[in-house]
Amino acid sequence: MFERPRTGERAVLVRLGIGAPVDPEDLEEFRQLALSAGVQPVATVTGRRDRPDPRYFMGSGKAEELRAVAESEGAEVILVDHALSPSQERNLEKLIGRRVLDRNGLILDIFAQRARSAEGKLEVELAQLKHISSRLVRGWTHLERQRGRGGGVGLRGPGETQLETDRRLVAKRIHVLERRLDKLKQQRETGRQMRAEIPVPSVALVGYTNAGKSTLFRALTGTEAYVADQLFATLDPTVRRMMLPGGAGVVVADTVGFIRELPHELVAAFQSTLTEAREATLLLHVVDASDPRREERVEQVNKVLAEIGADRIPQVLVYNKIDRLGVPPRVERDAEGRAHTVWISAEKRLGLDALVGVIAERLSRSVRRAVLGLPASAGALRAKLYSSGAVRAERSHGDGSLELDVELPDDELMALARSAGVRILQLRESDMPCVPRNGYLQSPTSLGASKLR
């Protein structure tokens, strides 16, 4: 029976260009991932193929080259910057005689090191076991544990307690973890509902990994957060309260960073780290302004936000690290005067006052009173308006159409105006006093207006 060799920290990195040359910046990012996992890269093997080879992912010649490099460099682990199938991983390990870890396994290893909360640890263990279970086949069911060495890359967390179990035991452990996580999820939902009764808006910092979110979090809240120049320095969300000008309180959350090619199963696995973003009132999308691929990073983060259902939450782009560019802080606004982008340096504390002002501005909306004309067929919309508390008066006509006197935030009112058959017959500023609710300024009669969105 073939046993996987004892793992070490010396690694050969592998990156293939599929249909295109290898991008040096992608390769450098993978090197940073390896360093974040505590691995020492000693060599790099690159190549180009039109499509992955079903046996080794790379061609047999490149696989032989990889074996020779690993032997000459004394490497103990091979890190491949692609998602490998279980058979490809096994075939490479058998050929090279060393452990092989793909991109997904490497990211999981980093998460295993960084998880601190009980829920985060359970989610990491569950994701690792699901990743491992597909690789537990005949001849590969026993991976050597690292006694006295704290484990190696890919063997941390559950890697030290579960990798010698068989499929049945792994499946049983997965079932136990899923039950525990379901219970924690229910507890978290109960807590969220209780917090919703107290109208405190929340701001979540999101962005590509190593964009400076934790540095900005510390600058905004005046509290300590773990800051390091490495990928995935923050995994578990950190939540603190900050005060806005005028004394209003807001909850600020620092969340896990995103990265290119983050697999769907990994996104789905770490729900506790993403809940703060999905349930936030406002997102601060932090971008490394000095990154030459910053626009691409923005697109990659937005893609993940859409995947977790956070793409419709209001967002402000925060270009951080402007001190590296030598440009002054500034605020960019759209044609309607709404701030959408702020340029700052969290480390040098440049532009922070402007950012705080934008946060306060975006967490308030003017409320308007309007008379809406609804067709007879809009019964469902009428019911929603009433259930939200937005209706002040109603008048019906002989043809079944309605006139509703409502009070709603501007953006919701304009969204209604775009609905089929709905007309704004009269529009004016609200004459009702406003009170804060979920980060917005709304009149007492529109406290549930957000249900319309």
C-alpha positions in Angstrom: 0.0 0.0 0.0 1.4 3.4 -1.0 1.8 5.7 2.0 1.9 9.4 1.5 5.4 10.6 2.5 6.0 12.6 5.7 5.2 16.2 4.9 7.7 19.1 5.3 7.7 22.8 4.7 9.9 23.0 1.6 7.7 23.2 -1.4 7.8 23.4 -5.2 5.1 25.7 -6.6 3.4 24.7 -9.9 1.4 27.0 -12.1 0.2 26.3 -15.7 -1.2 28.7 -18.1 -4.3 27.2 -19.7 -4.6 28.6 -23.1 -2.4 31.6 -22.2 1.0 32.2 -20.7 1.4 32.1 -16.9 0.7 35.6 -15.4 3.6 36.5 -13.2 1.3 38.4 -10.8 -0.9 35.3 -10.3 2.2 33.3 -9.6 3.4 35.8 -7.1 0.0 35.7 -5.4 0.3 32.0 -5.1 3.7 32.3 -3.6 2.2 34.7 -1.0 -0.4 32.1 -0.3 2.3 29.5 0.3 4.1 31.8 2.7 0.9 32.5 4.5 0.6 28.8 5.1 4.1 28.7 6.6 5.7 27.0 3.7 9.1 27.8 2.2 8.9 27.8 -1.6 12.2 26.5 -3.0 11.4 26.2 -6.7 8.8 27.0 -9.2 7.6 25.0 -12.2 5.5 26.6 -14.9 4.1 25.6 -18.3 1.4 26.1 -20.8 -1.3 23.8 -22.1 -4.4 24.2 -24.2 -6.4 22.1 -21.7 -5.7 20.2 -18.5 -4.4 16.6 -18.9 -6.9 14.1 -17.3 -4.1 12.1 -15.7 -1.7 14.6 -14.2 -3.4 17.9 -15.0 -0.1 18.7 -16.7 1.5 16.6 -19.4 3.6 13.5 -18.5 6.8 15.3 -19.5 6.1 18.3 -17.2 5.2 15.8 -14.4 8.6 14.1 -14.8 10.3 17.6 -14.8 8.4 18.3 -11.6 9.7 15.1 -10.0 13.3 15.9 -10.9 13.0 19.5 -9.5 11.4 18.2 -6.3 14.3 15.7 -5.8 17.1 18.1 -6.6 15.6 20.8 -4.2 14.8 18.4 -1.4 11.2 19.5 -1.5 8.7 17.5 0.6 5.4 18.9 -0.7 4.1 20.1 -4.1 1.7 23.0 -4.2 -0.4 23.2 -7.4 -2.1 26.5 -8.2 -5.1 24.8 -9.7 -8.0 22.7 -8.5 -7.0 19.1 -9.0 -9.3 16.1 -9.2 -8.7 13.4 -6.6 -7.3 11.1 -9.3 -4.9 13.8 -10.6 -3.7 14.4 -7.1 -3.1 10.7 -6.4 -1.4 10.1 -9.8 1.0 13.0 -9.2 1.8 11.8 -5.6 2.5 8.3 -6.8 4.7 9.5 -9.6 6.7 12.1 -7.6 6.7 10.3 -4.3 5.8 13.5 -2.4 2.6 15.0 -1.0 0.6 17.1 -3.5 -1.8 19.9 -2.4 -3.9 21.8 -4.8 -5.1 25.4 -4.4 -8.2 24.5 -2.6 -6.4 22.4 -0.1 -3.8 25.2 0.5 -6.5 27.8 1.2 -8.2 25.4 3.6 -4.9 24.9 5.4 -4.6 28.6 5.9 -8.1 28.8 7.1 -7.4 26.0 9.6 -4.5 28.1 11.0 -6.5 31.3 11.3 -9.9 30.2 12.6 -10.4 31.3 16.2 -14.2 31.2 16.9 -15.9 27.9 17.7 -18.1 28.2 14.6 -15.2 29.1 12.4 -13.2 26.1 13.6 -16.2 23.8 12.9 -16.6 25.2 9.4 -13.0 24.7 8.6 -13.0 21.2 9.9 -16.1 20.4 7.9 -14.7 21.8 4.7 -11.4 20.0 5.1 -13.2 16.7 5.7 -15.4 17.1 2.7 -12.3 17.9 0.7 -10.4 14.9 2.1 -13.3 12.4 1.8 -13.2 12.5 -2.0 -9.5 11.5 -1.7 -9.9 8.5 0.7 -9.7 5.6 -1.7 -7.8 2.3 -1.7 -4.2 2.8 -1.1 -4.7 6.4 0.0 -6.7 6.2 3.2 -3.9 6.7 5.6 -1.9 9.9 5.7 0.9 10.1 8.1 0.3 12.4 11.1 3.0 14.8 12.1 3.7 13.9 15.7 5.4 16.6 17.7 5.7 19.0 14.8 2.4 20.7 14.7 1.4 19.1 11.4 2.4 20.3 8.0 0.7 22.2 5.2 -2.7 20.6 4.6 -2.5 18.6 7.8 -3.5 21.2 10.3 -6.8 21.4 12.2 -8.7 18.2 11.5 -5.6 17.0 9.5 -4.0 15.9 12.8 -7.0 13.9 14.1 -9.0 12.7 11.1 -6.7 11.9 8.2 -6.1 8.3 9.5 -9.8 7.5 9.6 -11.7 5.6 6.9 -14.7 6.8 4.9 -17.2 5.6 7.4 -15.7 7.6 10.3 -15.2 10.7 8.2 -18.8 10.6 7.1 -19.9 10.2 10.7 -17.8 13.2 11.7 -19.2 15.3 8.9 -22.7 14.5 10.1 -21.8 15.6 13.6 -20.3 18.8 12.4 -23.2 19.6 10.3 -25.6 19.2 13.2 -23.5 21.4 15.4 -23.3 24.1 12.8 -27.0 24.0 12.3 -27.5 24.6 16.0 -25.0 27.5 15.9 -26.7 28.9 12.9 -30.1 28.9 14.7 -28.5 30.6 17.7 -26.9 33.2 15.4 -30.2 33.9 13.7 -32.0 34.3 17.1 -29.3 36.8 18.1 -29.6 38.6 14.7 -33.4 39.0 15.2 -32.9 40.4 18.7 -30.3 42.9 17.4 -32.7 43.9 14.7 -35.1 45.2 17.3 -32.4 47.8 18.3 -32.0 50.1 15.3 -28.2 50.3 15.0 -26.9 50.3 11.4 -24.0 48.1 10.5 -21.0 48.7 8.2 -19.0 45.7 6.9 -15.5 46.0 5.5 -15.1 43.8 2.5 -12.4 43.5 -0.2 -9.6 41.5 -1.7 -7.3 39.9 0.8 -4.5 42.1 2.1 -6.2 45.3 0.9 -5.8 46.9 4.3 -9.3 46.2 5.8 -8.0 45.4 9.3 -5.8 48.5 9.3 -8.8 50.6 8.3 -11.0 48.8 10.9 -8.5 49.7 13.6 -8.3 53.3 12.4 -12.1 53.7 12.4 -12.9 52.0 15.7 -9.8 52.9 17.7 -9.5 49.2 18.8 -7.0 46.6 18.1 -7.4 44.1 15.2 -4.9 41.7 14.0 -2.9 43.3 11.2 -0.3 41.5 9.1 1.1 41.9 5.6 -0.1 38.4 4.5 -3.1 36.8 2.8 -6.0 35.9 5.0 -4.6 37.5 8.1 -8.2 37.9 9.2 -10.6 35.0 9.1 -13.2 35.3 11.9 -15.2 38.5 11.7 -14.4 41.2 14.3 -17.2 43.5 15.3 -16.9 46.8 17.1 -19.0 49.9 17.7 -18.0 53.4 16.5 -19.6 56.8 16.9 -20.5 59.0 14.0 -20.5 62.8 14.1 -23.6 63.9 16.0 -23.4 60.9 18.4 -25.1 58.2 16.3 -23.8 54.7 16.8 -22.8 52.3 14.1 -21.5 48.7 14.2 -18.4 48.1 12.1 -17.3 44.6 11.1 -14.0 43.4 9.7 -14.4 40.3 7.5 -12.3 37.7 5.7 -10.7 38.9 2.5 -11.6 37.4 -0.9 -9.2 36.0 -3.5 -9.3 35.0 -7.2 -10.7 31.6 -8.0 -12.2 31.2 -4.6 -14.2 28.0 -5.1 -17.9 27.9 -4.5 -17.7 25.2 -1.9 -15.3 27.3 0.2 -17.5 30.3 0.0 -20.5 28.2 1.1 -18.5 26.6 3.9 -17.6 29.8 5.7 -20.9 31.4 6.3 -20.1 32.7 9.7 -17.3 34.8 8.2 -19.6 36.2 5.5 -22.8 36.8 7.5 -21.6 40.3 8.6 -21.3 41.3 5.0 -24.6 39.8 3.9 -26.6 41.5 6.7 -24.8 44.9 6.7 -26.5 48.2 6.1 -23.5 49.5 4.1 -20.5 47.8 2.6 -17.1 49.5 2.5 -15.3 47.8 -0.4 -11.7 48.3 0.5 -9.3 48.3 -2.5 -5.5 48.4 -2.5 -5.0 51.6 -4.6 -1.4 50.7 -5.4 -2.4 47.3 -6.9 -2.0 47.6 -10.7 -4.8 45.1 -11.1 -7.1 46.9 -8.6 -10.1 47.1 -11.0 -9.9 43.3 -11.6 -9.8 42.8 -7.9 -12.9 44.9 -7.5 -14.7 42.7 -10.1 -13.6 39.5 -8.3 -14.9 40.7 -4.9 -18.2 41.8 -6.4 -18.5 38.3 -7.9 -18.2 36.7 -4.5 -20.6 39.3 -3.0 -23.2 38.3 -5.6 -22.6 34.6 -4.8 -23.4 35.2 -1.1 -26.4 37.4 -1.7 -24.7 40.7 -0.7 -24.6 42.4 -4.1 -27.6 44.6 -3.5 -26.3 46.1 -0.3 -25.3 49.8 -0.8 -21.5 50.0 -1.3 -18.8 52.6 -1.1 -15.5 52.0 -2.8 -12.6 52.8 -0.5 -9.2 53.1 -2.3 -6.7 52.5 0.5 -2.9 53.0 0.6 -2.8 56.2 -1.4 0.4 57.1 0.4 2.1 54.6 -1.9 0.8 56.6 -4.9 1.6 60.0 -3.6 -2.0 61.3 -4.3 -4.2 63.3 -1.9 -7.3 62.0 -0.3 -10.6 62.8 -2.1 -14.2 61.9 -2.4 -15.9 61.1 -5.7 -19.6 61.7 -6.3 -22.1 60.8 -9.0 -24.2 63.2 -11.1 -26.7 63.3 -8.2 -24.1 64.3 -5.7 -24.0 61.0 -3.9 -20.6 59.8 -2.7 -19.5 56.5 -4.2 -15.7 56.4 -3.9 -13.2 57.7 -1.2 -9.4 57.7 -1.5 -7.6 57.3 1.8 -4.6 55.9 3.6 -5.6 54.0 6.7 -2.1 53.5 7.9 -1.2 57.2 7.5 -4.7 58.3 8.6 -5.2 60.3 5.5 -8.8 61.0 4.4 -10.4 59.3 7.4 -12.6 62.2 8.4 -13.9 62.4 4.8 -14.7 58.7 4.9 -16.5 58.9 8.2 -18.5 61.8 6.8 -19.4 59.7 3.8 -20.5 56.8 6.0 -22.8 59.1 8.0 -24.1 60.5 4.7 -24.8 57.1 3.2 -26.5 55.9 6.3 -29.2 58.5 6.1 -31.8 59.1 3.4 -34.3 61.8 2.9 -37.9 60.7 3.3 -40.6 61.9 0.9 -44.3 62.0 1.1 -46.1 61.2 -2.2 -49.5 60.3 -3.6 -49.2 57.1 -5.7 -51.7 56.0 -8.3 -52.1 52.2 -8.3 -54.1 50.1 -10.8 -56.7 47.7 -9.5 -54.3 44.8 -10.2 -51.8 46.1 -7.7 -53.4 44.5 -4.6 -50.1 42.7 -3.6 -48.2 46.0 -3.7 -50.9 47.7 -1.7 -50.7 45.0 1.0 -46.9 45.4 1.2 -47.2 49.2 1.6 -49.7 48.7 4.4 -47.6 46.0 6.1 -44.6 48.3 6.0 -46.5 51.1 7.7 -45.8 53.5 4.8 -49.5 54.4 4.0 -51.0 57.5 5.6 -54.3 57.7 3.7 -56.1 56.0 0.8 -58.8 56.9 -1.7 -60.4 54.4 -4.1 -62.1 55.0 -7.5 -65.0 53.3 -9.2 -62.7 51.4 -11.6 -60.9 49.8 -8.7 -57.8 52.0 -9.0 -56.3 53.6 -5.8 -54.6 56.7 -4.6 -52.3 56.1 -1.7 -50.7 58.8 0.4 -47.4 57.3 1.4 -44.1 58.2 3.1 -41.0 56.4 1.8 -37.2 57.0 1.4 -36.3 58.5 -2.0 -34.8 55.4 -3.6 -37.7 53.1 -2.7 -40.1 55.7 -4.0 -38.3 55.9 -7.3 -38.2 52.1 -7.5 -42.0 52.0 -7.1 -42.3 54.6 -9.8 -40.7 52.2 -12.2 -43.2 49.4 -11.4 -45.8 48.6 -14.1 -48.9 50.8 -13.7 -47.7 52.8 -10.7 -47.7 56.6 -11.0 -46.5 59.3 -8.7 -49.3 61.8 -8.7 -47.9 64.2 -6.2 -44.4 64.5 -4.6 -43.2 66.6 -1.7 -40.8 66.5 1.3 -42.0 64.7 4.3 -43.5 66.9 7.0 -43.1 64.2 9.7 -40.2 64.1 12.2 -37.6 61.5 11.3 -36.2 58.8 13.6 -33.2 56.5 12.8 -34.1 53.0 11.8 -31.5 50.4 10.5 -29.1 53.2 9.7 -31.6 55.3 7.7 -33.6 58.4 8.6 -37.2 57.5 8.2 -40.5 58.8 9.5 -42.4 56.9 12.2 -44.9 55.8 9.5 -42.3 54.2 7.3 -40.4 52.2 9.9 -41.0 49.0 7.9 -40.4 50.5 4.4 -37.2 48.4 3.9 -39.4 45.4 3.5 -40.3 46.6 0.1 -36.9 46.2 -1.2 
